[in-house]
Amino acid sequence: MENIERLFEEWLIGIGLNSSFADAAYIIANILGIAVISVFTDWFAKRIILQTIKKVVRNTKVTWDDIIVERKVFNRLSHLAPAIVIYYFIEIAFPNAPGWVGLVQRGIYIYIILITLLVIDSFVNALHEIYTQAPISKDRPIKGYVQVVQIIVYFMGVITIIAVLIGKSPGTLLAGLGALAAVLMLVFKDSILGLVAGIQLSLNKMVKIGDWISMPAHGADGDVIEITLNTVKVQNFDKTITTIPTYALVSESFSNWSGMMESDGRRIKRSLYVDIRSIHFCSKELLDKLEKVHVLSDYIKSRRKEVSEYNTSKGVDESMMANGRRLTNIGVFRRYIEEYLKNHPQINQDMTFLIRQLQATEKGVPIEIYVFSKEQRWVYFENIQSDIFDHLLAAIPEFELSIYQNPSGNDLQQFIKNKSI
């Protein structure tokens, strides 16, 4: 290299330039030569190698390589080619300027580190996207772990860059950071808590993307759309987005409705409050009328026969309704609800089926319906539930029963009007 430099300087001096201009011309020629080589290397890497890789990827049947290309892993990797050329050629081209060469190499080294960080980041994102296409990703999201890897990579990159700038080894800097461990734990408290919570959520299968969760303390009631290192995003049913700290899902309680959505039914649990004043024994006329109800016909016939035989055997004085055994309108209505729902096509008969009377309250006697619909989807479920109670509310007067209702303004006006008359 020294011989080439001496011959080039002698040639320049020979054509009439002095030694100072010859040295400057030699430096300029070296710079131009390095620039030409680096530009050619960049063109070759992007136009030949990169395009060849893309063509090969397009012709393959698998999709994971397409994701790597789309994430620009190879595009960013191609930026290293001219930087490597400059890093090594600058020392060869300028052997007599070690200080200036060292400064340039240090800058190029930092540039290489930054490009390497971007390549690793793109590659990690590509791997995550490939993973999300696998069926297991629905049950075990790994975005939180991906973010941990990215944090570690960028942290190590920053440490390496600082080490290059101050002329120390990265290991020395990392050893010195041990004294700052407490400070780092305080700074990255949320990230550490999020990492631990993410591991617990994943291992225990507590929540996954697509689950319907409700967490009233954070105003969340909707579908999980994203699980990250620090936050879980929930799209509420009103299309607003609620962001919950990941560790809150471990430290606080929440409801996950995925079990219901994956089961064979969705629970209907609602009560009808019967006015106590409308409850009475069934008269012969009422039973004759209710016997015409298709789902009650066999029941009333068998019960009337059973009651009559019992009362006769005991010599019961039937002129007093409280004597012996009697059918009540609320009891017959409860049986009607049971038979009606047993014949309902949208009620799952294989799951819990319970029609019961609860303790009387100041609002009347509750008859609770505890069954499961075959439909889990919200809109359809609400329609089924509404249709059932529409029918029962309309049918209850046939049993000479009435639903309890707090007095309204119209009730008070009617009462005053009747009193005045």
Buried (B, 14 or more C-beta within 10 A) or exposed (E): EEEEBEEBBEEBEEEEBEEEEBBEBBBEEBEEEBEEBBEEBBEBBBEEBBEEBBEEBEEEEEEBBBBBBEBBBBBBBBBBBBBEBBBEBBBEBBEEBEEEBEEBBBBBBBBBBBBBBBBBBBBBBBBBBBBBEEEEBEEBBBBBBBBBBBBEBEBBBEBBBEBBEEEEEBEEBEEEEEEEEEEEEEEBEBBBBBBEBBBBBBEEEBBBBEBBBBBEEBEBBBBBEBBBBBBBBBBBEEEEEBEBBBBBBBEEEBEBBBEBBEEEBBBBEBBBBBBBEBBBBBBEEBBEBBBEBEBBEEBBEEBBEEBBEEBEEEEBEEEEEEEBBBBBBBBBBBBBBBBBBEEBEBBBEEBEBEBEBEEEEEBBBBBEBBBBBBBBEEEBBEBBBEEBEEEBEEBBEBBBBBBBEEEEEEEEEEEEEEEEE
